Amino acid sequence: MAVDLDELMPRKPKAETVLGQDLSAMSVHELEARIAALEEEIVRTRDALRSRSTTKSAADAFFKR
């Protein structure tokens, strides 16, 4: 059985952004990184919303709602 070397490497835990989290202990760098992560998530969420809207419009047109 072959061993995948990537599985042996320790994985970095993904920093989780928690809404309502206490920000008082965060550094400027951490706060800037948090803002960037939240902005990326907003873009990703808007893309998903647009996709759902397009799919819904197509379904509505098909079923003539």
HTML snippet that shows the backbone in 3Dmol.js (N, CA, C, O; Angstrom):
<script src="https://3Dmol.org/build/3Dmol-min.js"></script>
<div id="view" style="width:600px;height:400px;position:relative"></div>
<script>
const pdb = `
ATOM      1  N   MET A   1       0.846  -1.171   0.000  1.00  0.00           N
ATOM      2  CA  MET A   1       0.000   0.000   0.000  1.00  0.00           C
ATOM      3  C   MET A   1       0.895   1.239   0.000  1.00  0.00           C
ATOM      4  O   MET A   1       1.812   1.350   0.814  1.00  0.00           O
ATOM      5  N   ALA A   2       0.624   2.165  -0.915  1.00  0.00           N
ATOM      6  CA  ALA A   2       1.426   3.378  -1.036  1.00  0.00           C
ATOM      7  C   ALA A   2       1.012   4.399   0.024  1.00  0.00           C
ATOM      8  O   ALA A   2      -0.160   4.512   0.383  1.00  0.00           O
ATOM      9  N   VAL A   3       2.001   5.129   0.507  1.00  0.00           N
ATOM     10  CA  VAL A   3       1.741   6.157   1.513  1.00  0.00           C
ATOM     11  C   VAL A   3       1.800   7.518   0.825  1.00  0.00           C
ATOM     12  O   VAL A   3       2.768   7.839   0.136  1.00  0.00           O
ATOM     13  N   ASP A   4       0.772   8.295   1.020  1.00  0.00           N
ATOM     14  CA  ASP A   4       0.733   9.646   0.477  1.00  0.00           C
ATOM     15  C   ASP A   4       1.468  10.567   1.445  1.00  0.00           C
ATOM     16  O   ASP A   4       1.057  10.725   2.594  1.00  0.00           O
ATOM     17  N   LEU A   5       2.561  11.177   0.974  1.00  0.00           N
ATOM     18  CA  LEU A   5       3.380  12.015   1.843  1.00  0.00           C
ATOM     19  C   LEU A   5       2.620  13.242   2.347  1.00  0.00           C
ATOM     20  O   LEU A   5       2.915  13.749   3.429  1.00  0.00           O
ATOM     21  N   ASP A   6       1.637  13.728   1.566  1.00  0.00           N
ATOM     22  CA  ASP A   6       0.853  14.881   2.004  1.00  0.00           C
ATOM     23  C   ASP A   6       0.038  14.562   3.257  1.00  0.00           C
ATOM     24  O   ASP A   6      -0.234  15.447   4.068  1.00  0.00           O
ATOM     25  N   GLU A   7      -0.343  13.315   3.410  1.00  0.00           N
ATOM     26  CA  GLU A   7      -1.112  12.927   4.582  1.00  0.00           C
ATOM     27  C   GLU A   7      -0.263  12.925   5.847  1.00  0.00           C
ATOM     28  O   GLU A   7      -0.797  13.023   6.952  1.00  0.00           O
ATOM     29  N   LEU A   8       1.058  12.814   5.694  1.00  0.00           N
ATOM     30  CA  LEU A   8       1.949  12.799   6.838  1.00  0.00           C
ATOM     31  C   LEU A   8       2.266  14.206   7.353  1.00  0.00           C
ATOM     32  O   LEU A   8       2.679  14.379   8.500  1.00  0.00           O
ATOM     33  N   MET A   9       2.067  15.204   6.492  1.00  0.00           N
ATOM     34  CA  MET A   9       2.370  16.583   6.870  1.00  0.00           C
ATOM     35  C   MET A   9       1.274  17.117   7.789  1.00  0.00           C
ATOM     36  O   MET A   9       0.090  16.875   7.553  1.00  0.00           O
ATOM     37  N   PRO A  10       1.667  17.843   8.835  1.00  0.00           N
ATOM     38  CA  PRO A  10       0.638  18.419   9.707  1.00  0.00           C
ATOM     39  C   PRO A  10      -0.175  19.461   8.944  1.00  0.00           C
ATOM     40  O   PRO A  10       0.372  20.240   8.162  1.00  0.00           O
ATOM     41  N   ARG A  11      -1.459  19.466   9.176  1.00  0.00           N
ATOM     42  CA  ARG A  11      -2.337  20.421   8.504  1.00  0.00           C
ATOM     43  C   ARG A  11      -2.484  21.665   9.367  1.00  0.00           C
ATOM     44  O   ARG A  11      -2.608  21.596  10.590  1.00  0.00           O
ATOM     45  N   LYS A  12      -2.467  22.798   8.689  1.00  0.00           N
ATOM     46  CA  LYS A  12      -2.680  24.054   9.396  1.00  0.00           C
ATOM     47  C   LYS A  12      -4.180  24.201   9.633  1.00  0.00           C
ATOM     48  O   LYS A  12      -4.973  24.045   8.704  1.00  0.00           O
ATOM     49  N   PRO A  13      -4.567  24.495  10.848  1.00  0.00           N
ATOM     50  CA  PRO A  13      -5.997  24.707  11.077  1.00  0.00           C
ATOM     51  C   PRO A  13      -6.440  25.976  10.366  1.00  0.00           C
ATOM     52  O   PRO A  13      -5.756  26.999  10.411  1.00  0.00           O
ATOM     53  N   LYS A  14      -7.581  25.898   9.717  1.00  0.00           N
ATOM     54  CA  LYS A  14      -8.114  27.055   9.015  1.00  0.00           C
ATOM     55  C   LYS A  14      -8.707  28.010  10.047  1.00  0.00           C
ATOM     56  O   LYS A  14      -9.535  27.629  10.875  1.00  0.00           O
ATOM     57  N   ALA A  15      -8.261  29.249   9.973  1.00  0.00           N
ATOM     58  CA  ALA A  15      -8.788  30.247  10.911  1.00  0.00           C
ATOM     59  C   ALA A  15     -10.262  30.451  10.601  1.00  0.00           C
ATOM     60  O   ALA A  15     -10.644  30.711   9.460  1.00  0.00           O
ATOM     61  N   GLU A  16     -11.066  30.332  11.620  1.00  0.00           N
ATOM     62  CA  GLU A  16     -12.501  30.469  11.441  1.00  0.00           C
ATOM     63  C   GLU A  16     -12.935  31.861  11.866  1.00  0.00           C
ATOM     64  O   GLU A  16     -12.574  32.338  12.942  1.00  0.00           O
ATOM     65  N   THR A  17     -13.707  32.502  11.014  1.00  0.00           N
ATOM     66  CA  THR A  17     -14.247  33.804  11.339  1.00  0.00           C
ATOM     67  C   THR A  17     -15.606  33.591  11.969  1.00  0.00           C
ATOM     68  O   THR A  17     -16.516  33.038  11.352  1.00  0.00           O
ATOM     69  N   VAL A  18     -15.729  34.033  13.199  1.00  0.00           N
ATOM     70  CA  VAL A  18     -16.976  33.863  13.939  1.00  0.00           C
ATOM     71  C   VAL A  18     -17.648  35.217  14.071  1.00  0.00           C
ATOM     72  O   VAL A  18     -17.050  36.175  14.560  1.00  0.00           O
ATOM     73  N   LEU A  19     -18.903  35.288  13.631  1.00  0.00           N
ATOM     74  CA  LEU A  19     -19.641  36.533  13.766  1.00  0.00           C
ATOM     75  C   LEU A  19     -19.895  36.806  15.244  1.00  0.00           C
ATOM     76  O   LEU A  19     -20.244  35.899  16.000  1.00  0.00           O
ATOM     77  N   GLY A  20     -19.720  38.054  15.648  1.00  0.00           N
ATOM     78  CA  GLY A  20     -19.925  38.434  17.033  1.00  0.00           C
ATOM     79  C   GLY A  20     -18.741  38.147  17.937  1.00  0.00           C
ATOM     80  O   GLY A  20     -18.815  38.352  19.149  1.00  0.00           O
ATOM     81  N   GLN A  21     -17.648  37.671  17.351  1.00  0.00           N
ATOM     82  CA  GLN A  21     -16.443  37.337  18.113  1.00  0.00           C
ATOM     83  C   GLN A  21     -15.861  38.592  18.765  1.00  0.00           C
ATOM     84  O   GLN A  21     -15.950  39.684  18.205  1.00  0.00           O
ATOM     85  N   ASP A  22     -15.271  38.435  19.939  1.00  0.00           N
ATOM     86  CA  ASP A  22     -14.622  39.548  20.627  1.00  0.00           C
ATOM     87  C   ASP A  22     -13.406  39.986  19.817  1.00  0.00           C
ATOM     88  O   ASP A  22     -12.502  39.191  19.561  1.00  0.00           O
ATOM     89  N   LEU A  23     -13.392  41.239  19.422  1.00  0.00           N
ATOM     90  CA  LEU A  23     -12.310  41.762  18.584  1.00  0.00           C
ATOM     91  C   LEU A  23     -11.241  42.499  19.378  1.00  0.00           C
ATOM     92  O   LEU A  23     -10.216  42.891  18.820  1.00  0.00           O
ATOM     93  N   SER A  24     -11.466  42.689  20.655  1.00  0.00           N
ATOM     94  CA  SER A  24     -10.562  43.518  21.455  1.00  0.00           C
ATOM     95  C   SER A  24      -9.152  42.932  21.583  1.00  0.00           C
ATOM     96  O   SER A  24      -8.198  43.688  21.769  1.00  0.00           O
ATOM     97  N   ALA A  25      -9.000  41.634  21.491  1.00  0.00           N
ATOM     98  CA  ALA A  25      -7.689  41.013  21.648  1.00  0.00           C
ATOM     99  C   ALA A  25      -6.954  40.833  20.318  1.00  0.00           C
ATOM    100  O   ALA A  25      -5.833  40.325  20.299  1.00  0.00           O
ATOM    101  N   MET A  26      -7.568  41.243  19.210  1.00  0.00           N
ATOM    102  CA  MET A  26      -6.960  41.050  17.883  1.00  0.00           C
ATOM    103  C   MET A  26      -6.046  42.211  17.526  1.00  0.00           C
ATOM    104  O   MET A  26      -6.305  43.365  17.869  1.00  0.00           O
ATOM    105  N   SER A  27      -4.967  41.871  16.827  1.00  0.00           N
ATOM    106  CA  SER A  27      -4.033  42.895  16.364  1.00  0.00           C
ATOM    107  C   SER A  27      -4.587  43.548  15.097  1.00  0.00           C
ATOM    108  O   SER A  27      -5.566  43.080  14.517  1.00  0.00           O
ATOM    109  N   VAL A  28      -3.943  44.631  14.686  1.00  0.00           N
ATOM    110  CA  VAL A  28      -4.339  45.319  13.458  1.00  0.00           C
ATOM    111  C   VAL A  28      -4.245  44.353  12.280  1.00  0.00           C
ATOM    112  O   VAL A  28      -5.143  44.308  11.439  1.00  0.00           O
ATOM    113  N   HIS A  29      -3.175  43.591  12.218  1.00  0.00           N
ATOM    114  CA  HIS A  29      -2.984  42.625  11.137  1.00  0.00           C
ATOM    115  C   HIS A  29      -4.109  41.583  11.128  1.00  0.00           C
ATOM    116  O   HIS A  29      -4.644  41.248  10.071  1.00  0.00           O
ATOM    117  N   GLU A  30      -4.457  41.082  12.298  1.00  0.00           N
ATOM    118  CA  GLU A  30      -5.535  40.086  12.391  1.00  0.00           C
ATOM    119  C   GLU A  30      -6.878  40.685  11.986  1.00  0.00           C
ATOM    120  O   GLU A  30      -7.686  40.023  11.334  1.00  0.00           O
ATOM    121  N   LEU A  31      -7.114  41.928  12.372  1.00  0.00           N
ATOM    122  CA  LEU A  31      -8.369  42.583  11.998  1.00  0.00           C
ATOM    123  C   LEU A  31      -8.443  42.826  10.493  1.00  0.00           C
ATOM    124  O   LEU A  31      -9.497  42.655   9.881  1.00  0.00           O
ATOM    125  N   GLU A  32      -7.316  43.226   9.900  1.00  0.00           N
ATOM    126  CA  GLU A  32      -7.287  43.420   8.441  1.00  0.00           C
ATOM    127  C   GLU A  32      -7.510  42.107   7.708  1.00  0.00           C
ATOM    128  O   GLU A  32      -8.213  42.064   6.698  1.00  0.00           O
ATOM    129  N   ALA A  33      -6.910  41.034   8.219  1.00  0.00           N
ATOM    130  CA  ALA A  33      -7.106  39.711   7.614  1.00  0.00           C
ATOM    131  C   ALA A  33      -8.553  39.270   7.760  1.00  0.00           C
ATOM    132  O   ALA A  33      -9.113  38.648   6.858  1.00  0.00           O
ATOM    133  N   ARG A  34      -9.153  39.593   8.891  1.00  0.00           N
ATOM    134  CA  ARG A  34     -10.559  39.247   9.126  1.00  0.00           C
ATOM    135  C   ARG A  34     -11.456  39.983   8.137  1.00  0.00           C
ATOM    136  O   ARG A  34     -12.371  39.388   7.567  1.00  0.00           O
ATOM    137  N   ILE A  35     -11.200  41.265   7.932  1.00  0.00           N
ATOM    138  CA  ILE A  35     -11.983  42.055   6.978  1.00  0.00           C
ATOM    139  C   ILE A  35     -11.849  41.469   5.578  1.00  0.00           C
ATOM    140  O   ILE A  35     -12.841  41.327   4.864  1.00  0.00           O
ATOM    141  N   ALA A  36     -10.627  41.131   5.186  1.00  0.00           N
ATOM    142  CA  ALA A  36     -10.406  40.548   3.858  1.00  0.00           C
ATOM    143  C   ALA A  36     -11.171  39.235   3.706  1.00  0.00           C
ATOM    144  O   ALA A  36     -11.783  38.990   2.666  1.00  0.00           O
ATOM    145  N   ALA A  37     -11.138  38.393   4.732  1.00  0.00           N
ATOM    146  CA  ALA A  37     -11.842  37.105   4.675  1.00  0.00           C
ATOM    147  C   ALA A  37     -13.347  37.330   4.585  1.00  0.00           C
ATOM    148  O   ALA A  37     -14.033  36.637   3.833  1.00  0.00           O
ATOM    149  N   LEU A  38     -13.861  38.286   5.341  1.00  0.00           N
ATOM    150  CA  LEU A  38     -15.295  38.576   5.296  1.00  0.00           C
ATOM    151  C   LEU A  38     -15.707  39.140   3.937  1.00  0.00           C
ATOM    152  O   LEU A  38     -16.769  38.796   3.418  1.00  0.00           O
ATOM    153  N   GLU A  39     -14.870  40.006   3.359  1.00  0.00           N
ATOM    154  CA  GLU A  39     -15.170  40.554   2.034  1.00  0.00           C
ATOM    155  C   GLU A  39     -15.175  39.457   0.975  1.00  0.00           C
ATOM    156  O   GLU A  39     -16.019  39.463   0.079  1.00  0.00           O
ATOM    157  N   GLU A  40     -14.237  38.517   1.073  1.00  0.00           N
ATOM    158  CA  GLU A  40     -14.216  37.382   0.145  1.00  0.00           C
ATOM    159  C   GLU A  40     -15.474  36.537   0.303  1.00  0.00           C
ATOM    160  O   GLU A  40     -16.033  36.056  -0.683  1.00  0.00           O
ATOM    161  N   GLU A  41     -15.909  36.361   1.526  1.00  0.00           N
ATOM    162  CA  GLU A  41     -17.114  35.571   1.784  1.00  0.00           C
ATOM    163  C   GLU A  41     -18.357  36.285   1.257  1.00  0.00           C
ATOM    164  O   GLU A  41     -19.285  35.638   0.773  1.00  0.00           O
ATOM    165  N   ILE A  42     -18.378  37.610   1.349  1.00  0.00           N
ATOM    166  CA  ILE A  42     -19.496  38.374   0.801  1.00  0.00           C
ATOM    167  C   ILE A  42     -19.564  38.187  -0.706  1.00  0.00           C
ATOM    168  O   ILE A  42     -20.645  37.968  -1.252  1.00  0.00           O
ATOM    169  N   VAL A  43     -18.434  38.271  -1.382  1.00  0.00           N
ATOM    170  CA  VAL A  43     -18.396  38.072  -2.832  1.00  0.00           C
ATOM    171  C   VAL A  43     -18.860  36.662  -3.180  1.00  0.00           C
ATOM    172  O   VAL A  43     -19.644  36.484  -4.112  1.00  0.00           O
ATOM    173  N   ARG A  44     -18.396  35.677  -2.458  1.00  0.00           N
ATOM    174  CA  ARG A  44     -18.775  34.289  -2.709  1.00  0.00           C
ATOM    175  C   ARG A  44     -20.271  34.088  -2.489  1.00  0.00           C
ATOM    176  O   ARG A  44     -20.927  33.384  -3.256  1.00  0.00           O
ATOM    177  N   THR A  45     -20.805  34.705  -1.445  1.00  0.00           N
ATOM    178  CA  THR A  45     -22.232  34.594  -1.144  1.00  0.00           C
ATOM    179  C   THR A  45     -23.073  35.288  -2.204  1.00  0.00           C
ATOM    180  O   THR A  45     -24.109  34.762  -2.612  1.00  0.00           O
ATOM    181  N   ARG A  46     -22.644  36.459  -2.654  1.00  0.00           N
ATOM    182  CA  ARG A  46     -23.377  37.169  -3.710  1.00  0.00           C
ATOM    183  C   ARG A  46     -23.373  36.378  -5.013  1.00  0.00           C
ATOM    184  O   ARG A  46     -24.377  36.347  -5.724  1.00  0.00           O
ATOM    185  N   ASP A  47     -22.240  35.734  -5.330  1.00  0.00           N
ATOM    186  CA  ASP A  47     -22.175  34.888  -6.526  1.00  0.00           C
ATOM    187  C   ASP A  47     -23.164  33.727  -6.428  1.00  0.00           C
ATOM    188  O   ASP A  47     -23.846  33.401  -7.399  1.00  0.00           O
ATOM    189  N   ALA A  48     -23.236  33.108  -5.249  1.00  0.00           N
ATOM    190  CA  ALA A  48     -24.176  32.000  -5.044  1.00  0.00           C
ATOM    191  C   ALA A  48     -25.611  32.496  -5.156  1.00  0.00           C
ATOM    192  O   ALA A  48     -26.460  31.808  -5.723  1.00  0.00           O
ATOM    193  N   LEU A  49     -25.889  33.669  -4.630  1.00  0.00           N
ATOM    194  CA  LEU A  49     -27.227  34.239  -4.706  1.00  0.00           C
ATOM    195  C   LEU A  49     -27.610  34.528  -6.157  1.00  0.00           C
ATOM    196  O   LEU A  49     -28.732  34.242  -6.575  1.00  0.00           O
ATOM    197  N   ARG A  50     -26.682  35.091  -6.918  1.00  0.00           N
ATOM    198  CA  ARG A  50     -26.923  35.356  -8.335  1.00  0.00           C
ATOM    199  C   ARG A  50     -27.205  34.064  -9.088  1.00  0.00           C
ATOM    200  O   ARG A  50     -28.106  34.007  -9.925  1.00  0.00           O
ATOM    201  N   SER A  51     -26.437  33.037  -8.786  1.00  0.00           N
ATOM    202  CA  SER A  51     -26.621  31.744  -9.429  1.00  0.00           C
ATOM    203  C   SER A  51     -27.998  31.173  -9.117  1.00  0.00           C
ATOM    204  O   SER A  51     -28.679  30.664 -10.007  1.00  0.00           O
ATOM    205  N   ARG A  52     -28.412  31.257  -7.848  1.00  0.00           N
ATOM    206  CA  ARG A  52     -29.735  30.746  -7.457  1.00  0.00           C
ATOM    207  C   ARG A  52     -30.835  31.537  -8.152  1.00  0.00           C
ATOM    208  O   ARG A  52     -31.836  30.971  -8.591  1.00  0.00           O
ATOM    209  N   SER A  53     -30.644  32.847  -8.249  1.00  0.00           N
ATOM    210  CA  SER A  53     -31.632  33.709  -8.888  1.00  0.00           C
ATOM    211  C   SER A  53     -31.777  33.360 -10.368  1.00  0.00           C
ATOM    212  O   SER A  53     -32.888  33.311 -10.897  1.00  0.00           O
ATOM    213  N   THR A  54     -30.648  33.120 -11.027  1.00  0.00           N
ATOM    214  CA  THR A  54     -30.670  32.738 -12.443  1.00  0.00           C
ATOM    215  C   THR A  54     -31.394  31.412 -12.628  1.00  0.00           C
ATOM    216  O   THR A  54     -32.209  31.265 -13.538  1.00  0.00           O
ATOM    217  N   THR A  55     -31.096  30.456 -11.768  1.00  0.00           N
ATOM    218  CA  THR A  55     -31.745  29.149 -11.844  1.00  0.00           C
ATOM    219  C   THR A  55     -33.240  29.280 -11.597  1.00  0.00           C
ATOM    220  O   THR A  55     -34.040  28.648 -12.288  1.00  0.00           O
ATOM    221  N   LYS A  56     -33.625  30.092 -10.621  1.00  0.00           N
ATOM    222  CA  LYS A  56     -35.041  30.284 -10.308  1.00  0.00           C
ATOM    223  C   LYS A  56     -35.759  30.961 -11.469  1.00  0.00           C
ATOM    224  O   LYS A  56     -36.881  30.581 -11.807  1.00  0.00           O
ATOM    225  N   SER A  57     -35.135  31.946 -12.076  1.00  0.00           N
ATOM    226  CA  SER A  57     -35.740  32.638 -13.222  1.00  0.00           C
ATOM    227  C   SER A  57     -35.959  31.678 -14.381  1.00  0.00           C
ATOM    228  O   SER A  57     -36.995  31.717 -15.045  1.00  0.00           O
ATOM    229  N   ALA A  58     -34.977  30.817 -14.619  1.00  0.00           N
ATOM    230  CA  ALA A  58     -35.116  29.833 -15.699  1.00  0.00           C
ATOM    231  C   ALA A  58     -36.250  28.858 -15.401  1.00  0.00           C
ATOM    232  O   ALA A  58     -37.021  28.508 -16.294  1.00  0.00           O
ATOM    233  N   ALA A  59     -36.351  28.421 -14.151  1.00  0.00           N
ATOM    234  CA  ALA A  59     -37.422  27.514 -13.774  1.00  0.00           C
ATOM    235  C   ALA A  59     -38.779  28.201 -13.888  1.00  0.00           C
ATOM    236  O   ALA A  59     -39.740  27.609 -14.378  1.00  0.00           O
ATOM    237  N   ASP A  60     -38.855  29.443 -13.436  1.00  0.00           N
ATOM    238  CA  ASP A  60     -40.112  30.187 -13.528  1.00  0.00           C
ATOM    239  C   ASP A  60     -40.533  30.351 -14.983  1.00  0.00           C
ATOM    240  O   ASP A  60     -41.713  30.209 -15.302  1.00  0.00           O
ATOM    241  N   ALA A  61     -39.585  30.647 -15.868  1.00  0.00           N
ATOM    242  CA  ALA A  61     -39.892  30.799 -17.284  1.00  0.00           C
ATOM    243  C   ALA A  61     -40.354  29.477 -17.880  1.00  0.00           C
ATOM    244  O   ALA A  61     -41.281  29.447 -18.690  1.00  0.00           O
ATOM    245  N   PHE A  62     -39.717  28.398 -17.485  1.00  0.00           N
ATOM    246  CA  PHE A  62     -40.078  27.080 -17.997  1.00  0.00           C
ATOM    247  C   PHE A  62     -41.497  26.693 -17.579  1.00  0.00           C
ATOM    248  O   PHE A  62     -42.277  26.172 -18.376  1.00  0.00           O
ATOM    249  N   PHE A  63     -41.814  26.962 -16.303  1.00  0.00           N
ATOM    250  CA  PHE A  63     -43.128  26.590 -15.784  1.00  0.00           C
ATOM    251  C   PHE A  63     -44.140  27.738 -15.910  1.00  0.00           C
ATOM    252  O   PHE A  63     -45.276  27.627 -15.451  1.00  0.00           O
ATOM    253  N   LYS A  64     -43.709  28.848 -16.542  1.00  0.00           N
ATOM    254  CA  LYS A  64     -44.566  30.011 -16.812  1.00  0.00           C
ATOM    255  C   LYS A  64     -45.299  30.506 -15.583  1.00  0.00           C
ATOM    256  O   LYS A  64     -46.523  30.634 -15.581  1.00  0.00           O
ATOM    257  N   ARG A  65     -44.544  30.779 -14.548  1.00  0.00           N
ATOM    258  CA  ARG A  65     -45.135  31.298 -13.305  1.00  0.00           C
ATOM    259  C   ARG A  65     -45.394  32.761 -13.435  1.00  0.00           C
ATOM    260  O   ARG A  65     -45.889  33.386 -12.497  1.00  0.00           O
TER     261      ARG A  65
END
`;
const viewer = $3Dmol.createViewer("view");
viewer.addModel(pdb, "pdb");
viewer.setStyle({}, {cartoon: {color: "spectrum"}});
viewer.zoomTo();
viewer.render();
</script>
